[in-house]
């Protein structure tokens, strides 16, 4: 049975977001909280995970496992979203309401992935 179109949309979004980690690494390294070691490595790992999981979610035999992987990834990067909201430098000058809106948006993304588990 073919996958629904929105699963391909999800996969494409994660692949593009993951590739952006390699295109603009400094941007992502800047939002990694200082308590986390090796921001360059963490950026590369999370970017690669997004690309791989985005591709795997579009493979019917792998989509359920990939959805769980996306959930784990979204939970793992959540501290970066919090850090952006509480640290002015990490927030890129975005309005606070935008930075705080990202927090529940992460929960919505987790829910979207959970629909495919």
N, CA, C and O atoms as a MOPAC input file, in Angstrom:
PM7 MOZYME 1SCF
protein

 N      0.84300 1    -1.18100 1     0.00000 1
 C      0.00000 1     0.00000 1     0.00000 1
 C      0.88900 1     1.24500 1     0.00000 1
 O      1.81900 1     1.32700 1     0.80200 1
 N      0.62800 1     2.20200 1    -0.86800 1
 C      1.45700 1     3.41200 1    -0.91300 1
 C      1.27800 1     4.25500 1     0.34800 1
 O      0.23000 1     4.23500 1     0.99400 1
 N      2.31200 1     4.98000 1     0.66600 1
 C      2.27700 1     5.85400 1     1.83900 1
 C      1.46900 1     7.11500 1     1.51400 1
 O      1.39800 1     7.52400 1     0.35500 1
 N      0.85900 1     7.73300 1     2.53600 1
 C      0.11800 1     8.97300 1     2.28500 1
 C      1.06400 1    10.11100 1     1.90500 1
 O      2.22600 1    10.12600 1     2.31200 1
 N      0.56000 1    11.05700 1     1.12700 1
 C      1.37900 1    12.16600 1     0.63200 1
 C      2.03000 1    12.95500 1     1.76100 1
 O      3.14000 1    13.46200 1     1.60600 1
 N      1.33800 1    13.06100 1     2.90600 1
 C      1.89700 1    13.87700 1     3.98900 1
 C      3.10400 1    13.22500 1     4.64000 1
 O      3.88800 1    13.90100 1     5.30500 1
 N      3.26400 1    11.91800 1     4.45800 1
 C      4.46900 1    11.25600 1     4.95400 1
 C      5.66200 1    11.64200 1     4.07900 1
 O      6.77700 1    11.80100 1     4.57700 1
 N      5.42600 1    11.78800 1     2.78800 1
 C      6.49100 1    12.26000 1     1.89000 1
 C      6.83300 1    13.71700 1     2.19200 1
 O      7.99400 1    14.11600 1     2.11100 1
 N      5.82300 1    14.50500 1     2.53900 1
 C      6.07300 1    15.89300 1     2.93300 1
 C      6.94700 1    15.93000 1     4.17700 1
 O      7.91700 1    16.68600 1     4.23900 1
 N      6.60300 1    15.11400 1     5.16800 1
 C      7.39600 1    15.05200 1     6.39400 1
 C      8.83400 1    14.66300 1     6.07300 1
 O      9.77700 1    15.29200 1     6.55200 1
 N      8.99500 1    13.63100 1     5.26700 1
 C     10.33500 1    13.18100 1     4.91400 1
 C     11.13700 1    14.27100 1     4.23200 1
 O     12.30200 1    14.49000 1     4.56500 1
 N     10.52300 1    14.95500 1     3.28400 1
 C     11.21700 1    16.02800 1     2.55600 1
 C     11.61100 1    17.15900 1     3.49900 1
 O     12.70700 1    17.70800 1     3.38200 1
 N     10.72900 1    17.51000 1     4.43100 1
 C     11.04100 1    18.59000 1     5.37400 1
 C     12.23300 1    18.22700 1     6.25300 1
 O     13.09900 1    19.06700 1     6.49900 1
 N     12.28500 1    16.98000 1     6.72900 1
 C     13.41000 1    16.56500 1     7.56500 1
 C     14.70400 1    16.47900 1     6.76200 1
 O     15.77100 1    16.83500 1     7.26300 1
 N     14.61800 1    16.01800 1     5.54300 1
 C     15.82500 1    15.96600 1     4.70400 1
 C     16.36100 1    17.37800 1     4.46800 1
 O     17.56000 1    17.61500 1     4.61300 1
 N     15.49200 1    18.30800 1     4.10800 1
 C     15.92900 1    19.68500 1     3.86900 1
 C     16.48200 1    20.32500 1     5.13900 1
 O     17.51000 1    21.00100 1     5.10500 1
 N     15.79900 1    20.11100 1     6.25100 1
 C     16.28600 1    20.66300 1     7.52000 1
 C     17.64300 1    20.06300 1     7.88200 1
 O     18.53600 1    20.77200 1     8.34600 1
 N     17.79400 1    18.77200 1     7.67200 1
 C     19.06200 1    18.11200 1     7.97800 1
 C     20.19700 1    18.61800 1     7.10400 1
 O     21.30600 1    18.84000 1     7.58900 1
 N     19.92600 1    18.79900 1     5.82300 1
 C     20.96200 1    19.30800 1     4.92100 1
 C     21.38200 1    20.72100 1     5.31300 1
 O     22.53100 1    21.11400 1     5.11200 1
 N     20.44700 1    21.47500 1     5.87200 1
 C     20.76900 1    22.83500 1     6.29800 1
 C     21.79700 1    22.84700 1     7.43000 1
 O     22.53100 1    23.82300 1     7.58600 1
 N     21.85600 1    21.77900 1     8.21500 1
 C     22.86600 1    21.67100 1     9.26800 1
 C     24.27500 1    21.70200 1     8.67400 1
 O     25.21400 1    22.17900 1     9.31200 1
 N     24.41400 1    21.19800 1     7.46700 1
 C     25.72200 1    21.15800 1     6.80000 1
 C     25.97400 1    22.44400 1     6.01500 1
 O     27.12100 1    22.84600 1     5.82000 1
 N     24.90200 1    23.08000 1     5.57100 1
 C     25.00500 1    24.33200 1     4.82500 1
 C     25.34000 1    25.51000 1     5.73000 1
 O     26.13700 1    26.37400 1     5.36400 1
 N     24.73300 1    25.54100 1     6.90500 1
 C     24.90300 1    26.65200 1     7.84700 1
 C     25.20400 1    26.11400 1     9.24400 1
 O     24.41200 1    26.31800 1    10.16400 1
 N     26.32400 1    25.43800 1     9.41300 1
 C     26.59600 1    24.79400 1    10.70300 1
 C     26.68800 1    25.76800 1    11.87500 1
 O     26.24600 1    25.44200 1    12.97700 1
 N     27.24300 1    26.93400 1    11.66400 1
 C     27.41000 1    27.89400 1    12.76600 1
 C     26.05700 1    28.27900 1    13.37300 1
 O     25.94200 1    28.47200 1    14.58400 1
 N     25.04700 1    28.38600 1    12.52400 1
 C     23.72200 1    28.74300 1    13.00500 1
 C     23.21400 1    27.70700 1    14.01300 1
 O     22.64900 1    28.06000 1    15.04800 1
 N     23.41700 1    26.45100 1    13.70400 1
 C     22.94000 1    25.38400 1    14.58500 1
 C     23.83200 1    25.22200 1    15.80900 1
 O     23.34500 1    24.94500 1    16.90500 1
 N     25.12100 1    25.39200 1    15.62300 1
 C     26.04000 1    25.27300 1    16.75600 1
 C     25.74400 1    26.34800 1    17.79900 1
 O     25.92700 1    26.12600 1    18.99600 1
 N     25.29400 1    27.49600 1    17.34700 1
 C     24.99900 1    28.62700 1    18.23100 1
 C     23.81300 1    28.34700 1    19.16000 1
 O     23.72800 1    28.93900 1    20.23600 1
 N     22.91100 1    27.46900 1    18.76800 1
 C     21.73500 1    27.20800 1    19.60400 1
 C     21.90700 1    25.98000 1    20.50400 1
 O     20.99200 1    25.62500 1    21.24700 1
 N     23.06100 1    25.34000 1    20.44100 1
 C     23.32000 1    24.19200 1    21.31800 1
 C     23.72900 1    24.74200 1    22.68100 1
 O     24.69100 1    25.50400 1    22.77300 1
 N     23.01600 1    24.36800 1    23.73200 1
 C     23.34800 1    24.89300 1    25.06500 1
 C     24.79700 1    24.58400 1    25.44200 1
 O     25.31200 1    23.51900 1    25.10200 1
 N     25.45500 1    25.50700 1    26.14100 1
 C     26.86000 1    25.31600 1    26.49400 1
 C     27.11900 1    24.09000 1    27.37400 1
 O     28.24500 1    23.59400 1    27.42700 1
 N     26.09200 1    23.60300 1    28.05800 1
 C     26.26200 1    22.41600 1    28.90200 1
 C     26.49900 1    21.15700 1    28.07400 1
 O     26.96100 1    20.14500 1    28.60000 1
 N     26.18700 1    21.21600 1    26.78800 1
 C     26.37100 1    20.06000 1    25.90800 1
 C     27.76600 1    20.10900 1    25.30000 1
 O     28.20100 1    21.16000 1    24.82900 1
 N     28.47100 1    18.98000 1    25.30600 1
 C     29.82600 1    18.96700 1    24.74200 1
 C     29.81300 1    18.90000 1    23.21200 1
 O     28.83000 1    18.47600 1    22.60400 1
 N     30.89500 1    19.31400 1    22.62200 1
 C     31.15700 1    19.14700 1    21.18800 1
 C     30.01400 1    19.61800 1    20.28300 1
 O     29.40700 1    18.80500 1    19.58500 1
 N     29.71600 1    20.91900 1    20.28800 1
 C     28.60000 1    21.40600 1    19.46900 1
 C     28.75200 1    21.10500 1    17.98100 1
 O     27.75300 1    20.85800 1    17.30500 1
 N     29.96400 1    21.12100 1    17.46100 1
 C     30.15600 1    20.80900 1    16.03400 1
 C     29.73100 1    19.37800 1    15.74300 1
 O     29.03100 1    19.11800 1    14.76400 1
 N     30.14800 1    18.46600 1    16.58200 1
 C     29.78900 1    17.05200 1    16.38800 1
 C     28.29000 1    16.84600 1    16.56900 1
 O     27.66600 1    16.11700 1    15.79900 1
 N     27.71200 1    17.48400 1    17.58000 1
 C     26.27000 1    17.33900 1    17.81100 1
 C     25.46600 1    17.88100 1    16.63200 1
 O     24.44300 1    17.30600 1    16.25800 1
 N     25.92600 1    18.98200 1    16.05100 1
 C     25.25200 1    19.52400 1    14.88200 1
 C     25.30500 1    18.54000 1    13.72100 1
 O     24.29100 1    18.29100 1    13.06900 1
 N     26.47300 1    17.98500 1    13.46300 1
 C     26.62000 1    17.03500 1    12.35700 1
 C     25.77800 1    15.77800 1    12.58100 1
 O     25.14200 1    15.26900 1    11.65900 1
 N     25.78700 1    15.29400 1    13.81400 1
 C     25.01800 1    14.08500 1    14.14300 1
 C     23.52600 1    14.33900 1    13.97400 1
 O     22.81600 1    13.53100 1    13.37400 1
 N     23.05000 1    15.46800 1    14.50800 1
 C     21.60700 1    15.74100 1    14.40400 1
 C     21.20400 1    16.01600 1    12.96000 1
 O     20.11900 1    15.61600 1    12.53800 1
 N     22.06000 1    16.69400 1    12.19500 1
 C     21.75700 1    16.92800 1    10.78000 1
 C     21.70500 1    15.63100 1     9.99700 1
 O     20.79700 1    15.41700 1     9.19300 1
 N     22.68700 1    14.76200 1    10.23400 1
 C     22.70100 1    13.46300 1     9.54600 1
 C     21.48400 1    12.63000 1     9.94700 1
 O     20.88700 1    11.95300 1     9.11100 1
 N     21.12200 1    12.68400 1    11.22300 1
 C     19.95200 1    11.92900 1    11.68600 1
 C     18.68300 1    12.42100 1    10.99600 1
 O     17.82600 1    11.62000 1    10.62200 1
 N     18.56200 1    13.73200 1    10.82900 1
 C     17.37900 1    14.26900 1    10.14300 1
 C     17.31700 1    13.78600 1     8.69600 1
 O     16.25200 1    13.40400 1     8.21200 1
 N     18.44900 1    13.80200 1     8.01300 1
 C     18.47900 1    13.36600 1     6.61700 1
 C     18.11100 1    11.88200 1     6.52200 1
 O     17.26600 1    11.49800 1     5.71400 1
 N     18.74400 1    11.06100 1     7.34300 1
 C     18.50400 1     9.61400 1     7.29700 1
 C     17.06100 1     9.28400 1     7.68000 1
 O     16.39200 1     8.51300 1     6.99100 1
 N     16.58700 1     9.86900 1     8.77900 1
 C     15.21600 1     9.58100 1     9.21400 1
 C     14.19400 1    10.11300 1     8.21800 1
 O     13.16100 1     9.48300 1     7.99100 1
 N     14.47600 1    11.27000 1     7.62300 1
 C     13.58300 1    11.81800 1     6.60600 1
 C     13.47900 1    10.89900 1     5.39800 1
 O     12.40500 1    10.73400 1     4.82000 1
 N     14.60500 1    10.30500 1     5.02600 1
 C     14.58300 1     9.36600 1     3.89600 1
 C     13.87300 1     8.06500 1     4.28300 1
 O     13.07100 1     7.53300 1     3.51500 1
 N     14.17500 1     7.56600 1     5.47000 1
 C     13.59700 1     6.28200 1     5.88800 1
 C     12.09600 1     6.34600 1     6.11900 1
 O     11.39500 1     5.35200 1     5.93000 1
 N     11.59600 1     7.51100 1     6.52900 1
 C     10.15100 1     7.59600 1     6.77400 1
 C      9.36400 1     7.42500 1     5.48100 1
 O      8.17300 1     7.11600 1     5.51000 1
 N     10.02700 1     7.62500 1     4.34900 1
 C      9.35100 1     7.47600 1     3.05500 1
 C      9.47300 1     6.06300 1     2.48300 1
 O      9.01300 1     5.79400 1     1.37400 1
 N     10.09200 1     5.17000 1     3.24500 1
 C     10.21700 1     3.76400 1     2.83700 1
 C      9.20200 1     2.96800 1     3.65900 1
 O      9.32800 1     2.89300 1     4.88100 1
 N      8.20700 1     2.37900 1     3.01200 1
 C      7.13000 1     1.71500 1     3.76300 1
 C      7.61000 1     0.73500 1     4.84100 1
 O      7.04100 1     0.69200 1     5.93100 1
 N      8.63700 1    -0.04100 1     4.54900 1
 C      9.12000 1    -1.02800 1     5.51600 1
 C      9.82500 1    -0.38100 1     6.71200 1
 O     10.02400 1    -1.03000 1     7.73800 1
 N     10.20000 1     0.88800 1     6.58400 1
 C     10.97400 1     1.56500 1     7.62900 1
 C     10.22800 1     2.70900 1     8.28900 1
 O     10.71300 1     3.26600 1     9.27500 1
 N      9.06500 1     3.07400 1     7.77500 1
 C      8.42600 1     4.31700 1     8.21800 1
 C      8.08000 1     4.31900 1     9.70400 1
 O      8.22000 1     5.35000 1    10.36200 1
 N      7.63800 1     3.20700 1    10.23700 1
 C      7.29100 1     3.18000 1    11.66900 1
 C      8.52300 1     3.38400 1    12.53900 1
 O      8.49800 1     4.17800 1    13.47900 1
 N      9.59000 1     2.67700 1    12.23200 1
 C     10.83400 1     2.84000 1    12.99600 1
 C     11.38200 1     4.24600 1    12.84000 1
 O     11.85200 1     4.84200 1    13.81000 1
 N     11.32500 1     4.78100 1    11.62700 1
 C     11.80200 1     6.14000 1    11.38700 1
 C     10.97300 1     7.15500 1    12.16500 1
 O     11.51800 1     8.13700 1    12.66900 1
 N      9.67300 1     6.93600 1    12.27100 1
 C      8.81600 1     7.84500 1    13.03700 1
 C      9.23800 1     7.86700 1    14.50300 1
 O      9.29100 1     8.93000 1    15.12200 1
 N      9.53700 1     6.69200 1    15.05800 1
 C     10.03800 1     6.64900 1    16.44400 1
 C     11.38000 1     7.36900 1    16.54800 1
 O     11.63800 1     8.06700 1    17.52800 1
 N     12.22900 1     7.20200 1    15.54300 1
 C     13.51400 1     7.90300 1    15.53900 1
 C     13.34100 1     9.41100 1    15.50000 1
 O     14.08000 1    10.14100 1    16.16100 1
 N     12.37200 1     9.88000 1    14.73200 1
 C     12.09500 1    11.31700 1    14.66300 1
 C     11.61300 1    11.82400 1    16.02000 1
 O     12.00400 1    12.90700 1    16.45600 1
 N     10.77800 1    11.05400 1    16.67700 1
 C     10.30500 1    11.44200 1    18.00900 1
 C     11.48400 1    11.57200 1    18.96700 1
 O     11.58700 1    12.55700 1    19.69900 1
 N     12.35900 1    10.59700 1    18.96400 1
 C     13.54100 1    10.64100 1    19.83800 1
 C     14.40800 1    11.84900 1    19.48700 1
 O     14.89000 1    12.54700 1    20.37900 1
 N     14.60500 1    12.09400 1    18.20700 1
 C     15.40600 1    13.23400 1    17.76700 1
 C     14.78300 1    14.54800 1    18.22800 1
 O     15.49000 1    15.42200 1    18.73200 1
 N     13.47900 1    14.69800 1    18.06500 1
 C     12.81100 1    15.93900 1    18.47500 1
 C     12.92500 1    16.16600 1    19.97800 1
 O     13.06800 1    17.30500 1    20.42400 1
 N     12.86500 1    15.10600 1    20.75200 1
 C     13.04500 1    15.23000 1    22.20200 1
 C     14.49200 1    15.61200 1    22.50300 1
 O     14.74700 1    16.43900 1    23.37900 1
 N     15.43100 1    15.01900 1    21.78900 1
 C     16.85600 1    15.28800 1    22.02800 1
 C     17.23700 1    16.73000 1    21.71000 1
 O     18.09300 1    17.30300 1    22.38500 1
 N     16.61800 1    17.32100 1    20.70100 1
 C     16.98600 1    18.69200 1    20.32700 1
 C     16.12900 1    19.73900 1    21.04600 1
 O     16.35600 1    20.93600 1    20.87100 1
 N     15.17000 1    19.32100 1    21.83300 1
 C     14.30800 1    20.26300 1    22.53600 1
 C     15.09000 1    21.24300 1    23.41500 1
 O     14.72000 1    22.41500 1    23.47400 1
 N     16.15800 1    20.81000 1    24.10100 1
 C     16.93100 1    21.78400 1    24.88700 1
 C     17.45500 1    22.95900 1    24.04900 1
 O     17.59600 1    24.06600 1    24.56900 1
 N     17.74000 1    22.73700 1    22.78700 1
 C     18.19800 1    23.83800 1    21.92600 1
 C     17.07100 1    24.85700 1    21.73300 1
 O     17.33000 1    26.05900 1    21.68700 1
 N     15.83700 1    24.39200 1    21.62100 1
 C     14.70700 1    25.31300 1    21.48300 1
 C     14.51800 1    26.13000 1    22.75500 1
 O     14.23100 1    27.32600 1    22.69600 1
 N     14.67800 1    25.48700 1    23.89000 1
 C     14.57300 1    26.20700 1    25.16500 1
 C     15.70200 1    27.22500 1    25.26900 1
 O     15.47900 1    28.37200 1    25.65900 1
 N     16.91200 1    26.80400 1    24.91900 1
 C     18.07000 1    27.70000 1    24.99500 1
 C     17.86900 1    28.92400 1    24.10100 1
 O     18.24200 1    30.03400 1    24.48100 1
 N     17.29100 1    28.73400 1    22.93500 1
 C     17.00800 1    29.86300 1    22.04900 1
 C     16.05600 1    30.85600 1    22.71400 1
 O     16.19400 1    32.06700 1    22.53900 1
 N     15.09700 1    30.34600 1    23.47300 1
 C     14.09400 1    31.20200 1    24.10400 1
 C     14.65600 1    31.97800 1    25.29300 1
 O     14.19500 1    33.08100 1    25.58800 1
 N     15.63500 1    31.41800 1    25.96700 1
 C     16.13200 1    32.05700 1    27.19600 1
 C     17.47600 1    32.75900 1    27.01200 1
 O     17.92300 1    33.46800 1    27.91400 1
 N     18.12600 1    32.57900 1    25.87000 1
 C     19.41600 1    33.20800 1    25.62600 1
 C     19.29800 1    34.12800 1    24.41500 1
 O     19.03400 1    33.68300 1    23.29800 1
 N     19.49700 1    35.40300 1    24.66000 1
 C     19.29200 1    36.40200 1    23.60500 1
 C     20.18400 1    36.14300 1    22.39200 1
 O     19.72200 1    36.25700 1    21.25600 1
 N     21.44700 1    35.79800 1    22.61100 1
 C     22.37400 1    35.53800 1    21.49900 1
 C     21.92600 1    34.33700 1    20.66100 1
 O     22.02100 1    34.36100 1    19.43300 1
 N     21.44300 1    33.30300 1    21.32100 1
 C     21.01200 1    32.09500 1    20.61600 1
 C     19.68200 1    32.30400 1    19.90000 1
 O     19.33500 1    31.53900 1    19.00000 1
 N     18.94400 1    33.32600 1    20.29200 1
 C     17.62300 1    33.57300 1    19.71600 1
 C     17.63800 1    34.32700 1    18.41200 1
 O     16.57700 1    34.58200 1    17.84100 1
 N     18.81800 1    34.69600 1    17.91500 1
 C     18.95700 1    35.36300 1    16.61100 1
 C     18.14300 1    36.64900 1    16.49300 1
 O     17.80900 1    37.07300 1    15.38700 1
 N     17.82200 1    37.27000 1    17.63000 1
 C     17.05800 1    38.51100 1    17.58400 1
 C     15.59300 1    38.32700 1    17.24300 1
 O     14.88500 1    39.30300 1    16.99800 1
 N     15.13600 1    37.09500 1    17.22700 1
 C     13.71700 1    36.83100 1    16.94500 1
 C     12.87000 1    37.30700 1    18.12700 1
 O     13.33100 1    37.28000 1    19.26800 1
 N     11.65100 1    37.73600 1    17.86500 1
 C     10.77800 1    38.13500 1    18.97900 1
 C     10.55800 1    36.96500 1    19.93900 1
 O     10.50300 1    35.80600 1    19.52800 1
 N     10.43300 1    37.29300 1    21.21800 1
 C     10.23500 1    36.25100 1    22.22500 1
 C      9.00900 1    35.39500 1    21.92800 1
 O      9.03600 1    34.18700 1    22.16200 1
 N      7.94200 1    35.99200 1    21.42000 1
 C      6.73500 1    35.20700 1    21.16800 1
 C      7.00600 1    34.12900 1    20.12200 1
 O      6.43000 1    33.04300 1    20.18700 1
 N      7.88500 1    34.42400 1    19.15400 1
 C      8.22800 1    33.42400 1    18.13100 1
 C      9.03100 1    32.29400 1    18.77300 1
 O      8.79000 1    31.11700 1    18.50300 1
 N      9.98300 1    32.66300 1    19.62000 1
 C     10.82500 1    31.66100 1    20.27300 1
 C     10.00700 1    30.76300 1    21.21200 1
 O     10.25300 1    29.56000 1    21.30300 1
 N      9.04700 1    31.35400 1    21.89500 1
 C      8.19900 1    30.54900 1    22.78000 1
 C      7.15700 1    29.75100 1    22.00300 1
 O      6.72500 1    28.69400 1    22.46200 1
 N      6.75700 1    30.22800 1    20.86000 1
 C      5.83300 1    29.47900 1    20.01200 1
 C      6.48600 1    28.20200 1    19.48400 1
 O      5.80500 1    27.20800 1    19.22900 1
 N      7.81200 1    28.23700 1    19.32400 1
 C      8.54000 1    27.04900 1    18.84900 1
 C      8.41800 1    25.87600 1    19.81600 1
 O      8.47000 1    24.72000 1    19.39800 1
 N      8.25600 1    26.16600 1    21.10600 1
 C      8.23200 1    25.08700 1    22.10400 1
 C      7.01200 1    24.17300 1    21.91600 1
 O      7.19100 1    22.96100 1    21.79600 1
 N      5.78400 1    24.70300 1    21.88600 1
 C      4.66400 1    23.79400 1    21.62900 1
 C      4.65000 1    23.26500 1    20.19000 1
 O      4.09100 1    22.20100 1    19.92100 1
 N      5.26100 1    24.00500 1    19.27800 1
 C      5.35400 1    23.50600 1    17.89900 1
 C      6.13600 1    22.19200 1    17.87000 1
 O      5.82700 1    21.29300 1    17.08700 1
 N      7.14300 1    22.09200 1    18.72400 1
 C      7.92000 1    20.85000 1    18.82000 1
 C      7.00200 1    19.69700 1    19.23400 1
 O      7.13200 1    18.58100 1    18.73000 1
 N      6.07900 1    19.97000 1    20.15000 1
 C      5.12700 1    18.92800 1    20.57000 1
 C      4.21500 1    18.52800 1    19.41600 1
 O      3.86800 1    17.35600 1    19.26800 1
 N      3.83400 1    19.48900 1    18.61300 1
 C      3.01300 1    19.20200 1    17.43900 1
 C      3.78000 1    18.32500 1    16.43900 1
 O      3.20400 1    17.41300 1    15.84700 1
 N      5.06100 1    18.59600 1    16.25600 1
 C      5.88900 1    17.77700 1    15.36300 1
 C      6.03500 1    16.35100 1    15.90400 1
 O      6.03000 1    15.38400 1    15.14300 1
 N      6.16300 1    16.23700 1    17.22800 1
 C      6.23400 1    14.91300 1    17.85400 1
 C      4.92500 1    14.16800 1    17.60000 1
 O      4.93700 1    12.98600 1    17.25500 1
 N      3.81000 1    14.85200 1    17.76900 1
 C      2.51600 1    14.23200 1    17.51900 1
 C      2.39500 1    13.78300 1    16.06100 1
 O      1.89800 1    12.69200 1    15.78500 1
 N      2.84600 1    14.61900 1    15.13900 1
 C      2.78400 1    14.27200 1    13.72000 1
 C      3.56300 1    12.99100 1    13.45200 1
 O      3.08000 1    12.11100 1    12.74000 1
 N      4.75100 1    12.87800 1    14.00900 1
 C      5.53800 1    11.66200 1    13.83400 1
 C      4.85900 1    10.47000 1    14.50600 1
 O      4.85800 1     9.36100 1    13.97200 1
 N      4.28300 1    10.71100 1    15.67800 1
 C      3.64100 1     9.62700 1    16.41900 1
 C      2.49000 1     9.01300 1    15.63200 1
 O      2.18000 1     7.83400 1    15.80400 1
 N      1.86200 1     9.79500 1    14.78100 1
 C      0.76600 1     9.25800 1    13.96900 1
 C      1.21100 1     8.10300 1    13.07700 1
 O      0.38000 1     7.31800 1    12.62100 1
 N      2.50100 1     7.99600 1    12.82600 1
 C      3.01000 1     6.94500 1    11.93100 1
 C      3.68900 1     5.80700 1    12.68700 1
 O      4.34100 1     4.96100 1    12.07500 1
 N      3.54200 1     5.77900 1    14.01200 1
 C      4.14900 1     4.70000 1    14.79300 1
 C      3.17300 1     3.54400 1    14.92600 1
 O      3.49600 1     2.53300 1    15.55100 1

